[in-house]
Amino acid sequence: MPADEQKKIKAGILKDLLQRDEKELETFKDNAENFRTDEGDAAMMIRRKLSTYKRKVDVKNYILKELSNI
């Protein structure tokens, strides 16, 4: 398979995964807003989970950008 076609397929898969992760991130943000708590451990867990989701989205956006530039 030609390299350009491989890049297109990879980019397409990555876009689908990115859309799913962005949707999960938005859902988690909405749920976190509704789940306000003063407990330190729970709040810390929510912040970490949110940070992880954001990082996943950022990394996939970066990889997608790199695939587009090559």
All heavy atoms as TSV, in Angstrom:
chain	resi	resn	atom	element	x	y	z
A	1	MET	N	N	0.858	-1.174	0.000
A	1	MET	CA	C	0.000	0.000	0.000
A	1	MET	C	C	0.906	1.240	0.000
A	1	MET	O	O	1.840	1.313	0.795
A	1	MET	CB	C	-0.888	-0.029	1.246
A	1	MET	CG	C	-1.924	1.054	1.261
A	1	MET	SD	S	-3.004	0.996	2.714
A	1	MET	CE	C	-3.797	-0.576	2.534
A	2	PRO	N	N	0.612	2.219	-0.835
A	2	PRO	CA	C	1.430	3.441	-0.880
A	2	PRO	C	C	1.394	4.198	0.451
A	2	PRO	O	O	0.405	4.152	1.190
A	2	PRO	CB	C	0.778	4.275	-1.978
A	2	PRO	CG	C	-0.049	3.329	-2.771
A	2	PRO	CD	C	-0.433	2.220	-1.851
A	3	ALA	N	N	2.490	4.899	0.732
A	3	ALA	CA	C	2.619	5.626	2.001
A	3	ALA	C	C	1.534	6.679	2.173
A	3	ALA	O	O	1.009	6.863	3.279
A	3	ALA	CB	C	4.000	6.269	2.093
A	4	ASP	N	N	1.173	7.375	1.102
A	4	ASP	CA	C	0.123	8.406	1.204
A	4	ASP	C	C	-1.217	7.798	1.598
A	4	ASP	O	O	-1.953	8.367	2.411
A	4	ASP	CB	C	-0.030	9.150	-0.125
A	4	ASP	CG	C	1.117	10.094	-0.402
A	4	ASP	OD1	O	1.867	10.425	0.548
A	4	ASP	OD2	O	1.273	10.508	-1.573
A	5	GLU	N	N	-1.512	6.647	1.040
A	5	GLU	CA	C	-2.771	5.985	1.378
A	5	GLU	C	C	-2.762	5.509	2.832
A	5	GLU	O	O	-3.767	5.616	3.537
A	5	GLU	CB	C	-2.998	4.797	0.433
A	5	GLU	CG	C	-4.387	4.213	0.533
A	5	GLU	CD	C	-4.641	3.158	-0.529
A	5	GLU	OE1	O	-3.965	3.139	-1.561
A	5	GLU	OE2	O	-5.541	2.333	-0.284
A	6	GLN	N	N	-1.621	5.021	3.296
A	6	GLN	CA	C	-1.493	4.611	4.688
A	6	GLN	C	C	-1.721	5.793	5.621
A	6	GLN	O	O	-2.405	5.664	6.645
A	6	GLN	CB	C	-0.111	4.011	4.945
A	6	GLN	CG	C	0.101	2.655	4.326
A	6	GLN	CD	C	1.488	2.113	4.589
A	6	GLN	OE1	O	2.222	2.628	5.431
A	6	GLN	NE2	N	1.857	1.061	3.876
A	7	LYS	N	N	-1.161	6.950	5.274
A	7	LYS	CA	C	-1.339	8.153	6.097
A	7	LYS	C	C	-2.799	8.563	6.156
A	7	LYS	O	O	-3.312	8.944	7.215
A	7	LYS	CB	C	-0.499	9.301	5.553
A	7	LYS	CG	C	0.971	9.135	5.770
A	7	LYS	CD	C	1.724	10.284	5.151
A	7	LYS	CE	C	3.190	9.970	5.019
A	7	LYS	NZ	N	3.909	10.996	4.285
A	8	LYS	N	N	-3.497	8.481	5.013
A	8	LYS	CA	C	-4.914	8.845	4.985
A	8	LYS	C	C	-5.729	7.920	5.880
A	8	LYS	O	O	-6.617	8.369	6.611
A	8	LYS	CB	C	-5.444	8.798	3.557
A	8	LYS	CG	C	-4.981	9.939	2.694
A	8	LYS	CD	C	-5.548	9.844	1.301
A	8	LYS	CE	C	-4.986	10.940	0.402
A	8	LYS	NZ	N	-5.500	10.832	-0.966
A	9	ILE	N	N	-5.432	6.636	5.825
A	9	ILE	CA	C	-6.151	5.668	6.652
A	9	ILE	C	C	-5.868	5.926	8.125
A	9	ILE	O	O	-6.793	5.959	8.947
A	9	ILE	CB	C	-5.767	4.231	6.252
A	9	ILE	CG1	C	-6.315	3.909	4.866
A	9	ILE	CG2	C	-6.285	3.227	7.279
A	9	ILE	CD1	C	-5.800	2.613	4.277
A	10	LYS	N	N	-4.592	6.142	8.464
A	10	LYS	CA	C	-4.228	6.431	9.857
A	10	LYS	C	C	-4.901	7.705	10.345
A	10	LYS	O	O	-5.404	7.761	11.475
A	10	LYS	CB	C	-2.714	6.560	9.996
A	10	LYS	CG	C	-1.980	5.251	9.869
A	10	LYS	CD	C	-0.480	5.458	9.929
A	10	LYS	CE	C	0.282	4.180	9.678
A	10	LYS	NZ	N	1.739	4.393	9.683
A	11	ALA	N	N	-4.904	8.736	9.505
A	11	ALA	CA	C	-5.527	10.005	9.883
A	11	ALA	C	C	-7.027	9.821	10.096
A	11	ALA	O	O	-7.601	10.382	11.036
A	11	ALA	CB	C	-5.255	11.072	8.833
A	12	GLY	N	N	-7.668	9.036	9.252
A	12	GLY	CA	C	-9.097	8.784	9.398
A	12	GLY	C	C	-9.427	8.069	10.696
A	12	GLY	O	O	-10.370	8.437	11.412
A	13	ILE	N	N	-8.638	7.057	11.015
A	13	ILE	CA	C	-8.840	6.321	12.260
A	13	ILE	C	C	-8.614	7.248	13.451
A	13	ILE	O	O	-9.385	7.252	14.411
A	13	ILE	CB	C	-7.905	5.098	12.329
A	13	ILE	CG1	C	-8.322	4.062	11.281
A	13	ILE	CG2	C	-7.905	4.484	13.726
A	13	ILE	CD1	C	-7.329	2.942	11.078
A	14	LEU	N	N	-7.563	8.035	13.376
A	14	LEU	CA	C	-7.231	8.948	14.466
A	14	LEU	C	C	-8.323	10.000	14.661
A	14	LEU	O	O	-8.669	10.344	15.789
A	14	LEU	CB	C	-5.884	9.614	14.198
A	14	LEU	CG	C	-5.207	10.294	15.362
A	14	LEU	CD1	C	-5.038	9.345	16.537
A	14	LEU	CD2	C	-3.854	10.828	14.942
A	15	LYS	N	N	-8.894	10.480	13.568
A	15	LYS	CA	C	-9.997	11.461	13.670
A	15	LYS	C	C	-11.195	10.850	14.381
A	15	LYS	O	O	-11.823	11.499	15.220
A	15	LYS	CB	C	-10.402	11.955	12.288
A	15	LYS	CG	C	-9.442	12.935	11.693
A	15	LYS	CD	C	-9.872	13.367	10.307
A	15	LYS	CE	C	-8.838	14.268	9.660
A	15	LYS	NZ	N	-9.195	14.647	8.289
A	16	ASP	N	N	-11.513	9.595	14.043
A	16	ASP	CA	C	-12.629	8.917	14.709
A	16	ASP	C	C	-12.361	8.760	16.203
A	16	ASP	O	O	-13.235	9.019	17.034
A	16	ASP	CB	C	-12.866	7.537	14.093
A	16	ASP	CG	C	-13.453	7.605	12.693
A	16	ASP	OD1	O	-13.994	8.670	12.315
A	16	ASP	OD2	O	-13.370	6.589	11.975
A	17	LEU	N	N	-11.149	8.334	16.547
A	17	LEU	CA	C	-10.788	8.185	17.953
A	17	LEU	C	C	-10.809	9.522	18.679
A	17	LEU	O	O	-11.253	9.612	19.823
A	17	LEU	CB	C	-9.398	7.549	18.077
A	17	LEU	CG	C	-9.271	6.098	17.628
A	17	LEU	CD1	C	-7.814	5.668	17.619
A	17	LEU	CD2	C	-10.108	5.186	18.504
A	18	LEU	N	N	-10.352	10.556	18.001
A	18	LEU	CA	C	-10.320	11.893	18.585
A	18	LEU	C	C	-11.729	12.396	18.862
A	18	LEU	O	O	-11.999	12.949	19.930
A	18	LEU	CB	C	-9.570	12.849	17.660
A	18	LEU	CG	C	-9.360	14.262	18.139
A	18	LEU	CD1	C	-8.598	14.284	19.457
A	18	LEU	CD2	C	-8.597	15.060	17.102
A	19	GLN	N	N	-12.635	12.187	17.925
A	19	GLN	CA	C	-14.021	12.601	18.142
A	19	GLN	C	C	-14.624	11.888	19.348
A	19	GLN	O	O	-15.310	12.499	20.161
A	19	GLN	CB	C	-14.865	12.318	16.897
A	19	GLN	CG	C	-14.595	13.265	15.758
A	19	GLN	CD	C	-15.387	12.907	14.519
A	19	GLN	OE1	O	-15.810	11.773	14.336
A	19	GLN	NE2	N	-15.577	13.879	13.654
A	20	ARG	N	N	-14.339	10.600	19.463
A	20	ARG	CA	C	-14.850	9.836	20.598
A	20	ARG	C	C	-14.284	10.367	21.911
A	20	ARG	O	O	-15.012	10.566	22.886
A	20	ARG	CB	C	-14.507	8.361	20.431
A	20	ARG	CG	C	-15.117	7.490	21.514
A	20	ARG	CD	C	-14.636	6.085	21.452
A	20	ARG	NE	N	-13.216	6.086	21.826
A	20	ARG	CZ	C	-12.393	5.082	21.615
A	20	ARG	NH1	N	-12.814	4.015	20.990
A	20	ARG	NH2	N	-11.140	5.152	22.007
A	21	ASP	N	N	-12.966	10.624	21.918
A	21	ASP	CA	C	-12.337	11.129	23.137
A	21	ASP	C	C	-12.837	12.520	23.501
A	21	ASP	O	O	-13.020	12.825	24.682
A	21	ASP	CB	C	-10.811	11.151	22.986
A	21	ASP	CG	C	-10.204	9.764	23.011
A	21	ASP	OD1	O	-10.896	8.812	23.434
A	21	ASP	OD2	O	-9.035	9.628	22.604
A	22	GLU	N	N	-13.059	13.372	22.506
A	22	GLU	CA	C	-13.587	14.714	22.786
A	22	GLU	C	C	-14.987	14.628	23.367
A	22	GLU	O	O	-15.332	15.376	24.288
A	22	GLU	CB	C	-13.577	15.558	21.518
A	22	GLU	CG	C	-12.189	16.009	21.111
A	22	GLU	CD	C	-12.145	16.711	19.770
A	22	GLU	OE1	O	-13.070	16.518	18.948
A	22	GLU	OE2	O	-11.173	17.450	19.538
A	23	LYS	N	N	-15.789	13.704	22.854
A	23	LYS	CA	C	-17.138	13.509	23.389
A	23	LYS	C	C	-17.078	13.013	24.832
A	23	LYS	O	O	-17.819	13.492	25.693
A	23	LYS	CB	C	-17.905	12.521	22.513
A	23	LYS	CG	C	-19.345	12.373	22.868
A	23	LYS	CD	C	-20.057	11.473	21.887
A	23	LYS	CE	C	-21.513	11.328	22.263
A	23	LYS	NZ	N	-22.248	10.488	21.321
A	24	GLU	N	N	-16.179	12.063	25.104
A	24	GLU	CA	C	-16.006	11.559	26.468
A	24	GLU	C	C	-15.546	12.671	27.403
A	24	GLU	O	O	-16.002	12.746	28.540
A	24	GLU	CB	C	-14.984	10.425	26.488
A	24	GLU	CG	C	-15.490	9.116	25.945
A	24	GLU	CD	C	-14.439	8.022	25.983
A	24	GLU	OE1	O	-13.437	8.159	26.711
A	24	GLU	OE2	O	-14.626	7.029	25.284
A	25	LEU	N	N	-14.645	13.519	26.925
A	25	LEU	CA	C	-14.148	14.632	27.725
A	25	LEU	C	C	-15.288	15.578	28.084
A	25	LEU	O	O	-15.425	15.989	29.240
A	25	LEU	CB	C	-13.038	15.379	26.986
A	25	LEU	CG	C	-12.497	16.647	27.649
A	25	LEU	CD1	C	-11.917	16.337	29.018
A	25	LEU	CD2	C	-11.450	17.301	26.760
A	26	GLU	N	N	-16.102	15.929	27.114
A	26	GLU	CA	C	-17.229	16.828	27.377
A	26	GLU	C	C	-18.220	16.200	28.357
A	26	GLU	O	O	-18.708	16.870	29.267
A	26	GLU	CB	C	-17.937	17.207	26.076
A	26	GLU	CG	C	-17.141	18.159	25.221
A	26	GLU	CD	C	-16.748	19.430	25.961
A	26	GLU	OE1	O	-17.607	20.049	26.621
A	26	GLU	OE2	O	-15.557	19.796	25.888
A	27	THR	N	N	-18.489	14.924	28.180
A	27	THR	CA	C	-19.394	14.220	29.098
A	27	THR	C	C	-18.822	14.209	30.509
A	27	THR	O	O	-19.545	14.470	31.486
A	27	THR	CB	C	-19.637	12.774	28.618
A	27	THR	OG1	O	-20.201	12.812	27.311
A	27	THR	CG2	C	-20.561	12.031	29.554
A	28	PHE	N	N	-17.527	13.931	30.616
A	28	PHE	CA	C	-16.896	13.906	31.934
A	28	PHE	C	C	-16.924	15.289	32.578
A	28	PHE	O	O	-17.181	15.409	33.775
A	28	PHE	CB	C	-15.454	13.388	31.834
A	28	PHE	CG	C	-14.828	13.173	33.167
A	28	PHE	CD1	C	-15.108	12.024	33.890
A	28	PHE	CD2	C	-13.995	14.119	33.734
A	28	PHE	CE1	C	-14.553	11.823	35.142
A	28	PHE	CE2	C	-13.434	13.933	34.975
A	28	PHE	CZ	C	-13.719	12.773	35.680
A	29	LYS	N	N	-16.666	16.340	31.773
A	29	LYS	CA	C	-16.722	17.706	32.311
A	29	LYS	C	C	-18.113	18.010	32.849
A	29	LYS	O	O	-18.257	18.560	33.948
A	29	LYS	CB	C	-16.364	18.726	31.230
A	29	LYS	CG	C	-14.903	18.862	30.948
A	29	LYS	CD	C	-14.707	19.927	29.882
A	29	LYS	CE	C	-13.267	20.118	29.504
A	29	LYS	NZ	N	-13.122	21.139	28.445
A	30	ASP	N	N	-19.133	17.663	32.067
A	30	ASP	CA	C	-20.512	17.904	32.498
A	30	ASP	C	C	-20.822	17.146	33.784
A	30	ASP	O	O	-21.415	17.704	34.715
A	30	ASP	CB	C	-21.503	17.491	31.407
A	30	ASP	CG	C	-21.442	18.383	30.192
A	30	ASP	OD1	O	-20.894	19.510	30.285
A	30	ASP	OD2	O	-21.931	17.953	29.119
A	31	ASN	N	N	-20.424	15.896	33.828
A	31	ASN	CA	C	-20.681	15.088	35.029
A	31	ASN	C	C	-19.906	15.613	36.227
A	31	ASN	O	O	-20.413	15.611	37.346
A	31	ASN	CB	C	-20.328	13.623	34.771
A	31	ASN	CG	C	-21.285	12.958	33.815
A	31	ASN	OD1	O	-22.399	13.427	33.601
A	31	ASN	ND2	N	-20.846	11.862	33.221
A	32	ALA	N	N	-18.685	16.068	36.005
A	32	ALA	CA	C	-17.865	16.590	37.099
A	32	ALA	C	C	-18.485	17.866	37.673
A	32	ALA	O	O	-18.441	18.094	38.884
A	32	ALA	CB	C	-16.444	16.858	36.624
A	33	GLU	N	N	-19.063	18.688	36.814
A	33	GLU	CA	C	-19.723	19.909	37.281
A	33	GLU	C	C	-20.924	19.568	38.167
A	33	GLU	O	O	-21.190	20.270	39.143
A	33	GLU	CB	C	-20.181	20.754	36.094
A	33	GLU	CG	C	-19.062	21.433	35.357
A	33	GLU	CD	C	-18.351	22.466	36.206
A	33	GLU	OE1	O	-19.025	23.210	36.944
A	33	GLU	OE2	O	-17.108	22.503	36.138
A	34	ASN	N	N	-21.625	18.509	37.839
A	34	ASN	CA	C	-22.802	18.104	38.610
A	34	ASN	C	C	-22.436	17.345	39.879
A	34	ASN	O	O	-23.284	17.125	40.736
A	34	ASN	CB	C	-23.721	17.229	37.756
A	34	ASN	CG	C	-24.300	17.998	36.595
A	34	ASN	OD1	O	-24.505	19.200	36.670
A	34	ASN	ND2	N	-24.545	17.307	35.495
A	35	PHE	N	N	-21.191	16.946	39.994
A	35	PHE	CA	C	-20.757	16.109	41.106
A	35	PHE	C	C	-19.856	16.883	42.061
A	35	PHE	O	O	-18.904	16.376	42.589
A	35	PHE	CB	C	-19.998	14.888	40.548
A	35	PHE	CG	C	-19.588	13.899	41.600
A	35	PHE	CD1	C	-20.511	13.070	42.210
A	35	PHE	CD2	C	-18.265	13.794	41.976
A	35	PHE	CE1	C	-20.120	12.164	43.177
A	35	PHE	CE2	C	-17.860	12.884	42.943
A	35	PHE	CZ	C	-18.795	12.067	43.539
A	36	ARG	N	N	-20.138	18.109	42.274
A	36	ARG	CA	C	-19.324	18.925	43.182
A	36	ARG	C	C	-19.221	18.259	44.540
A	36	ARG	O	O	-20.217	17.837	45.118
A	36	ARG	CB	C	-19.935	20.323	43.346
A	36	ARG	CG	C	-19.871	21.153	42.112
A	36	ARG	CD	C	-18.475	21.595	41.902
A	36	ARG	NE	N	-18.399	22.395	40.690
A	36	ARG	CZ	C	-17.283	22.734	40.123
A	36	ARG	NH1	N	-16.143	22.353	40.644
A	36	ARG	NH2	N	-17.261	23.445	39.039
A	37	THR	N	N	-17.984	18.177	45.042
A	37	THR	CA	C	-17.758	17.569	46.347
A	37	THR	C	C	-16.642	18.319	47.062
A	37	THR	O	O	-15.750	18.866	46.432
A	37	THR	CB	C	-17.396	16.077	46.227
A	37	THR	OG1	O	-17.212	15.554	47.535
A	37	THR	CG2	C	-16.159	15.853	45.399
A	38	ASP	N	N	-16.717	18.313	48.359
A	38	ASP	CA	C	-15.684	18.964	49.164
A	38	ASP	C	C	-14.634	17.963	49.649
A	38	ASP	O	O	-13.651	18.351	50.266
A	38	ASP	CB	C	-16.317	19.664	50.376
A	38	ASP	CG	C	-17.157	20.857	49.956
A	38	ASP	OD1	O	-16.853	21.434	48.895
A	38	ASP	OD2	O	-18.102	21.193	50.676
A	39	GLU	N	N	-14.861	16.696	49.383
A	39	GLU	CA	C	-13.917	15.674	49.816
A	39	GLU	C	C	-12.648	15.778	48.979
A	39	GLU	O	O	-12.698	15.752	47.762
A	39	GLU	CB	C	-14.528	14.285	49.682
A	39	GLU	CG	C	-15.654	14.034	50.648
A	39	GLU	CD	C	-16.163	12.618	50.552
A	39	GLU	OE1	O	-15.345	11.703	50.338
A	39	GLU	OE2	O	-17.377	12.437	50.699
A	40	GLY	N	N	-11.523	15.888	49.630
A	40	GLY	CA	C	-10.243	16.084	48.954
A	40	GLY	C	C	-9.880	14.972	47.987
A	40	GLY	O	O	-9.441	15.225	46.872
A	41	ASP	N	N	-10.060	13.722	48.424
A	41	ASP	CA	C	-9.679	12.590	47.581
A	41	ASP	C	C	-10.528	12.510	46.314
A	41	ASP	O	O	-10.006	12.271	45.227
A	41	ASP	CB	C	-9.795	11.278	48.349
A	41	ASP	CG	C	-8.753	11.159	49.448
A	41	ASP	OD1	O	-7.740	11.887	49.383
A	41	ASP	OD2	O	-8.947	10.338	50.358
A	42	ALA	N	N	-11.814	12.713	46.449
A	42	ALA	CA	C	-12.702	12.644	45.293
A	42	ALA	C	C	-12.417	13.787	44.322
A	42	ALA	O	O	-12.371	13.583	43.105
A	42	ALA	CB	C	-14.161	12.682	45.735
A	43	ALA	N	N	-12.206	14.979	44.848
A	43	ALA	CA	C	-11.903	16.125	43.997
A	43	ALA	C	C	-10.579	15.927	43.260
A	43	ALA	O	O	-10.459	16.252	42.073
A	43	ALA	CB	C	-11.866	17.401	44.826
A	44	MET	N	N	-9.611	15.366	43.961
A	44	MET	CA	C	-8.302	15.094	43.346
A	44	MET	C	C	-8.445	14.061	42.231
A	44	MET	O	O	-7.857	14.198	41.163
A	44	MET	CB	C	-7.316	14.594	44.396
A	44	MET	CG	C	-5.957	14.257	43.847
A	44	MET	SD	S	-5.001	15.688	43.362
A	44	MET	CE	C	-4.482	16.248	44.956
A	45	MET	N	N	-9.230	13.027	42.472
A	45	MET	CA	C	-9.442	11.989	41.475
A	45	MET	C	C	-10.110	12.574	40.223
A	45	MET	O	O	-9.724	12.260	39.096
A	45	MET	CB	C	-10.312	10.868	42.043
A	45	MET	CG	C	-10.543	9.731	41.076
A	45	MET	SD	S	-11.737	8.521	41.679
A	45	MET	CE	C	-13.253	9.463	41.557
A	46	ILE	N	N	-11.076	13.433	40.425
A	46	ILE	CA	C	-11.772	14.058	39.303
A	46	ILE	C	C	-10.814	14.931	38.502
A	46	ILE	O	O	-10.804	14.896	37.267
A	46	ILE	CB	C	-12.992	14.866	39.805
A	46	ILE	CG1	C	-14.073	13.902	40.310
A	46	ILE	CG2	C	-13.536	15.769	38.712
A	46	ILE	CD1	C	-15.217	14.571	41.026
A	47	ARG	N	N	-9.983	15.714	39.188
A	47	ARG	CA	C	-9.008	16.567	38.490
A	47	ARG	C	C	-8.012	15.737	37.689
A	47	ARG	O	O	-7.667	16.077	36.559
A	47	ARG	CB	C	-8.285	17.479	39.469
A	47	ARG	CG	C	-9.120	18.658	39.929
A	47	ARG	CD	C	-8.292	19.703	40.641
A	47	ARG	NE	N	-7.585	19.198	41.815
A	47	ARG	CZ	C	-8.093	19.139	43.037
A	47	ARG	NH1	N	-9.317	19.546	43.266
A	47	ARG	NH2	N	-7.364	18.681	44.050
A	48	ARG	N	N	-7.559	14.642	38.259
A	48	ARG	CA	C	-6.606	13.766	37.553
A	48	ARG	C	C	-7.247	13.141	36.318
A	48	ARG	O	O	-6.632	13.066	35.259
A	48	ARG	CB	C	-6.103	12.670	38.482
A	48	ARG	CG	C	-5.093	13.138	39.479
A	48	ARG	CD	C	-4.596	11.987	40.314
A	48	ARG	NE	N	-3.686	12.456	41.352
A	48	ARG	CZ	C	-3.430	11.809	42.458
A	48	ARG	NH1	N	-4.010	10.644	42.690
A	48	ARG	NH2	N	-2.581	12.301	43.344
A	49	LYS	N	N	-8.471	12.674	36.478
A	49	LYS	CA	C	-9.182	12.051	35.361
A	49	LYS	C	C	-9.410	13.064	34.252
A	49	LYS	O	O	-9.203	12.764	33.074
A	49	LYS	CB	C	-10.508	11.476	35.858
A	49	LYS	CG	C	-11.244	10.652	34.870
A	49	LYS	CD	C	-10.628	9.296	34.752
A	49	LYS	CE	C	-11.559	8.387	33.976
A	49	LYS	NZ	N	-10.963	7.091	33.727
A	50	LEU	N	N	-9.796	14.263	34.610
A	50	LEU	CA	C	-10.005	15.323	33.629
A	50	LEU	C	C	-8.704	15.661	32.917
A	50	LEU	O	O	-8.673	15.821	31.695
A	50	LEU	CB	C	-10.580	16.562	34.326
A	50	LEU	CG	C	-10.996	17.720	33.447
A	50	LEU	CD1	C	-12.028	17.292	32.418
A	50	LEU	CD2	C	-11.548	18.851	34.299
A	51	SER	N	N	-7.632	15.729	33.663
A	51	SER	CA	C	-6.318	15.995	33.083
A	51	SER	C	C	-5.912	14.888	32.110
A	51	SER	O	O	-5.355	15.163	31.041
A	51	SER	CB	C	-5.281	16.127	34.193
A	51	SER	OG	O	-4.005	16.310	33.660
A	52	THR	N	N	-6.211	13.658	32.459
A	52	THR	CA	C	-5.886	12.526	31.588
A	52	THR	C	C	-6.664	12.609	30.282
A	52	THR	O	O	-6.099	12.406	29.200
A	52	THR	CB	C	-6.197	11.195	32.304
A	52	THR	OG1	O	-5.410	11.121	33.495
A	52	THR	CG2	C	-5.907	10.008	31.415
A	53	TYR	N	N	-7.947	12.919	30.365
A	53	TYR	CA	C	-8.759	13.065	29.148
A	53	TYR	C	C	-8.219	14.187	28.264
A	53	TYR	O	O	-8.105	14.039	27.047
A	53	TYR	CB	C	-10.221	13.358	29.486
A	53	TYR	CG	C	-11.058	12.125	29.738
A	53	TYR	CD1	C	-11.631	11.891	30.977
A	53	TYR	CD2	C	-11.287	11.196	28.737
A	53	TYR	CE1	C	-12.409	10.769	31.217
A	53	TYR	CE2	C	-12.065	10.070	28.958
A	53	TYR	CZ	C	-12.616	9.865	30.198
A	53	TYR	OH	O	-13.384	8.747	30.427
A	54	LYS	N	N	-7.900	15.311	28.877
A	54	LYS	CA	C	-7.368	16.442	28.105
A	54	LYS	C	C	-6.052	16.072	27.424
A	54	LYS	O	O	-5.816	16.420	26.267
A	54	LYS	CB	C	-7.157	17.654	29.014
A	54	LYS	CG	C	-8.432	18.327	29.428
A	54	LYS	CD	C	-8.146	19.503	30.346
A	54	LYS	CE	C	-9.413	20.167	30.821
A	54	LYS	NZ	N	-9.133	21.269	31.748
A	55	ARG	N	N	-5.211	15.357	28.143
A	55	ARG	CA	C	-3.922	14.948	27.589
A	55	ARG	C	C	-4.119	13.994	26.408
A	55	ARG	O	O	-3.443	14.100	25.393
A	55	ARG	CB	C	-3.061	14.304	28.673
A	55	ARG	CG	C	-1.624	14.115	28.286
A	55	ARG	CD	C	-0.704	13.702	29.432
A	55	ARG	NE	N	-1.282	12.802	30.422
A	55	ARG	CZ	C	-1.631	13.151	31.656
A	55	ARG	NH1	N	-1.474	14.377	32.080
A	55	ARG	NH2	N	-2.144	12.262	32.496
A	56	LYS	N	N	-5.063	13.074	26.513
A	56	LYS	CA	C	-5.361	12.153	25.417
A	56	LYS	C	C	-5.771	12.914	24.168
A	56	LYS	O	O	-5.293	12.638	23.066
A	56	LYS	CB	C	-6.510	11.207	25.801
A	56	LYS	CG	C	-6.107	9.968	26.512
A	56	LYS	CD	C	-7.298	9.139	26.951
A	56	LYS	CE	C	-8.092	8.547	25.836
A	56	LYS	NZ	N	-9.142	7.610	26.302
A	57	VAL	N	N	-6.637	13.887	24.340
A	57	VAL	CA	C	-7.110	14.687	23.210
A	57	VAL	C	C	-5.958	15.503	22.615
A	57	VAL	O	O	-5.790	15.552	21.398
A	57	VAL	CB	C	-8.284	15.605	23.635
A	57	VAL	CG1	C	-8.604	16.637	22.573
A	57	VAL	CG2	C	-9.516	14.758	23.953
A	58	ASP	N	N	-5.151	16.106	23.473
A	58	ASP	CA	C	-4.020	16.910	23.000
A	58	ASP	C	C	-3.016	16.068	22.213
A	58	ASP	O	O	-2.529	16.489	21.163
A	58	ASP	CB	C	-3.310	17.604	24.163
A	58	ASP	CG	C	-4.136	18.720	24.776
A	58	ASP	OD1	O	-5.111	19.166	24.131
A	58	ASP	OD2	O	-3.813	19.137	25.901
A	59	VAL	N	N	-2.716	14.882	22.720
A	59	VAL	CA	C	-1.753	14.011	22.042
A	59	VAL	C	C	-2.290	13.576	20.680
A	59	VAL	O	O	-1.574	13.603	19.675
A	59	VAL	CB	C	-1.405	12.786	22.919
A	59	VAL	CG1	C	-0.670	11.722	22.122
A	59	VAL	CG2	C	-0.581	13.214	24.115
A	60	LYS	N	N	-3.542	13.214	20.624
A	60	LYS	CA	C	-4.121	12.786	19.338
A	60	LYS	C	C	-4.185	13.946	18.356
A	60	LYS	O	O	-3.957	13.752	17.164
A	60	LYS	CB	C	-5.483	12.138	19.560
A	60	LYS	CG	C	-5.322	10.761	20.181
A	60	LYS	CD	C	-6.625	10.070	20.419
A	60	LYS	CE	C	-6.341	8.722	21.072
A	60	LYS	NZ	N	-7.509	8.111	21.617
A	61	ASN	N	N	-4.488	15.145	18.842
A	61	ASN	CA	C	-4.459	16.310	17.956
A	61	ASN	C	C	-3.055	16.552	17.417
A	61	ASN	O	O	-2.873	16.863	16.239
A	61	ASN	CB	C	-4.948	17.565	18.690
A	61	ASN	CG	C	-6.433	17.710	18.643
A	61	ASN	OD1	O	-7.064	17.461	17.619
A	61	ASN	ND2	N	-7.017	18.111	19.750
A	62	TYR	N	N	-2.055	16.395	18.275
A	62	TYR	CA	C	-0.664	16.580	17.861
A	62	TYR	C	C	-0.270	15.549	16.794
A	62	TYR	O	O	0.318	15.891	15.770
A	62	TYR	CB	C	0.264	16.479	19.070
A	62	TYR	CG	C	1.717	16.568	18.710
A	62	TYR	CD1	C	2.311	17.795	18.453
A	62	TYR	CD2	C	2.505	15.421	18.599
A	62	TYR	CE1	C	3.659	17.877	18.106
A	62	TYR	CE2	C	3.833	15.499	18.255
A	62	TYR	CZ	C	4.408	16.726	18.010
A	62	TYR	OH	O	5.724	16.801	17.655
A	63	ILE	N	N	-0.612	14.292	17.039
A	63	ILE	CA	C	-0.277	13.238	16.087
A	63	ILE	C	C	-0.985	13.467	14.754
A	63	ILE	O	O	-0.391	13.315	13.680
A	63	ILE	CB	C	-0.635	11.843	16.659
A	63	ILE	CG1	C	0.258	11.534	17.852
A	63	ILE	CG2	C	-0.494	10.766	15.593
A	63	ILE	CD1	C	-0.166	10.295	18.636
A	64	LEU	N	N	-2.246	13.867	14.813
A	64	LEU	CA	C	-2.992	14.156	13.602
A	64	LEU	C	C	-2.361	15.295	12.817
A	64	LEU	O	O	-2.229	15.230	11.589
A	64	LEU	CB	C	-4.456	14.477	13.947
A	64	LEU	CG	C	-5.430	14.587	12.790
A	64	LEU	CD1	C	-5.457	13.302	11.976
A	64	LEU	CD2	C	-6.822	14.905	13.319
A	65	LYS	N	N	-1.915	16.309	13.524
A	65	LYS	CA	C	-1.242	17.439	12.883
A	65	LYS	C	C	0.048	16.971	12.222
A	65	LYS	O	O	0.356	17.367	11.092
A	65	LYS	CB	C	-0.949	18.513	13.918
A	65	LYS	CG	C	-0.293	19.741	13.374
A	65	LYS	CD	C	-0.027	20.759	14.475
A	65	LYS	CE	C	0.826	21.891	13.960
A	65	LYS	NZ	N	1.212	22.796	15.036
A	66	GLU	N	N	0.806	16.131	12.912
A	66	GLU	CA	C	2.061	15.612	12.357
A	66	GLU	C	C	1.796	14.761	11.115
A	66	GLU	O	O	2.540	14.833	10.142
A	66	GLU	CB	C	2.823	14.803	13.401
A	66	GLU	CG	C	3.397	15.636	14.519
A	66	GLU	CD	C	4.433	16.638	14.032
A	66	GLU	OE1	O	5.334	16.259	13.280
A	66	GLU	OE2	O	4.320	17.820	14.403
A	67	LEU	N	N	0.746	13.948	11.153
A	67	LEU	CA	C	0.404	13.141	9.970
A	67	LEU	C	C	0.030	14.017	8.788
A	67	LEU	O	O	0.326	13.684	7.660
A	67	LEU	CB	C	-0.766	12.200	10.302
A	67	LEU	CG	C	-0.438	10.896	10.996
A	67	LEU	CD1	C	-1.719	10.145	11.348
A	67	LEU	CD2	C	0.443	10.015	10.132
A	68	SER	N	N	-0.619	15.115	9.061
A	68	SER	CA	C	-1.039	16.026	7.997
A	68	SER	C	C	0.143	16.758	7.386
A	68	SER	O	O	0.112	17.114	6.205
A	68	SER	CB	C	-2.039	17.037	8.525
A	68	SER	OG	O	-3.193	16.383	9.005
A	69	ASN	N	N	1.182	16.999	8.166
A	69	ASN	CA	C	2.341	17.736	7.689
A	69	ASN	C	C	3.326	16.880	6.919
A	69	ASN	O	O	4.175	17.396	6.221
A	69	ASN	CB	C	3.071	18.415	8.856
A	69	ASN	CG	C	2.269	19.558	9.429
A	69	ASN	OD1	O	1.448	20.164	8.744
A	69	ASN	ND2	N	2.481	19.858	10.694
A	70	ILE	N	N	3.254	15.590	7.070
A	70	ILE	CA	C	4.237	14.711	6.422
A	70	ILE	C	C	3.854	14.458	4.991
A	70	ILE	O	O	2.803	14.395	4.561
A	70	ILE	CB	C	4.368	13.370	7.200
A	70	ILE	CG1	C	4.921	13.658	8.582
A	70	ILE	CG2	C	5.259	12.409	6.462
A	70	ILE	CD1	C	4.992	12.441	9.479
